[in-house]
Amino acid sequence: MFCQKCGNPLPKEGYICKFCGAMMGRDQIEKQKEYMKEHQYDPKLKSELYGQEKINYNTEKDKNKNLGVFIVLGILIFLIILAIILYIAR
């Protein structure tokens, strides 16, 4: 199969042209699905399906956000205590 927009060959494992980024037409997508079923194609990465399913890659981002909040709060508490000690020491 070839891309309807640029004419380059389409990938065997995705639904988007790797050359121009155009999405395959409905008939091409159906042929692609048939091909994948016939050849029992099992991609190593879900991202190879080009967005067939929503994949959440941000699991570490939430952990890092919480860690950042605790670090900022720790620094603020340290600065407040330091300011109080310096004020009292005057």
PLY file of the C-alpha trace (Angstrom):
ply
format ascii 1.0
element vertex 90
property float x
property float y
property float z
element edge 89
property int vertex1
property int vertex2
end_header
0.00 0.00 0.00
1.07 3.52 -0.71
0.25 6.85 0.95
-2.58 8.71 -0.75
-0.90 12.04 -0.01
2.80 11.57 -0.84
2.87 8.21 -2.66
5.52 6.62 -0.43
5.07 3.08 0.91
3.04 2.82 4.12
4.38 1.02 7.20
3.21 -2.50 7.97
2.59 -1.81 11.65
1.02 1.64 11.89
-1.72 3.86 10.52
0.34 6.98 9.77
2.72 7.59 6.88
6.27 7.82 8.21
7.24 10.20 5.42
4.56 12.91 5.46
2.57 12.12 8.65
-0.76 11.68 6.84
-3.30 9.30 8.35
-4.34 6.33 6.21
-7.79 6.30 4.65
-10.53 4.09 6.13
-10.13 1.43 3.45
-6.37 1.33 4.03
-6.85 1.07 7.79
-9.23 -1.88 7.31
-6.68 -3.60 5.03
-3.98 -2.90 7.63
-6.08 -4.49 10.38
-6.70 -7.56 8.21
-2.97 -7.81 7.48
-2.11 -7.58 11.19
-4.67 -10.30 12.05
-3.50 -12.60 9.26
0.15 -12.29 10.25
-0.58 -12.24 13.99
1.44 -9.06 14.33
2.28 -8.28 17.95
4.17 -4.99 18.27
6.91 -4.83 20.88
5.83 -1.32 21.85
2.27 -0.02 21.99
3.59 3.22 20.55
4.23 1.34 17.30
0.47 1.37 16.79
0.67 5.19 16.46
-1.90 6.10 19.05
-4.33 3.20 18.70
-4.66 3.26 22.49
-4.03 6.05 24.91
-0.80 5.31 26.72
0.05 7.05 29.97
3.79 7.68 30.12
3.53 10.22 32.96
3.61 7.89 35.97
7.00 9.21 37.08
5.93 12.81 36.50
3.39 12.67 39.37
5.99 11.25 41.74
8.48 13.95 40.76
5.85 16.66 41.23
5.22 15.53 44.83
8.95 15.35 45.52
9.39 18.89 44.19
6.62 20.21 46.46
8.25 18.63 49.53
11.66 20.04 48.63
10.27 23.56 48.16
8.34 23.36 51.45
11.46 22.10 53.23
13.52 25.02 51.91
10.82 27.53 52.90
10.60 26.12 56.42
14.40 26.22 56.72
14.50 29.88 55.58
11.73 30.88 58.00
13.52 29.20 60.92
16.80 30.82 59.87
15.14 34.25 59.69
13.62 33.79 63.17
16.98 32.72 64.65
18.77 35.70 63.07
16.06 38.08 64.31
16.30 36.73 67.86
20.12 36.81 67.80
20.15 40.56 67.17
0 1
1 2
2 3
3 4
4 5
5 6
6 7
7 8
8 9
9 10
10 11
11 12
12 13
13 14
14 15
15 16
16 17
17 18
18 19
19 20
20 21
21 22
22 23
23 24
24 25
25 26
26 27
27 28
28 29
29 30
30 31
31 32
32 33
33 34
34 35
35 36
36 37
37 38
38 39
39 40
40 41
41 42
42 43
43 44
44 45
45 46
46 47
47 48
48 49
49 50
50 51
51 52
52 53
53 54
54 55
55 56
56 57
57 58
58 59
59 60
60 61
61 62
62 63
63 64
64 65
65 66
66 67
67 68
68 69
69 70
70 71
71 72
72 73
73 74
74 75
75 76
76 77
77 78
78 79
79 80
80 81
81 82
82 83
83 84
84 85
85 86
86 87
87 88
88 89
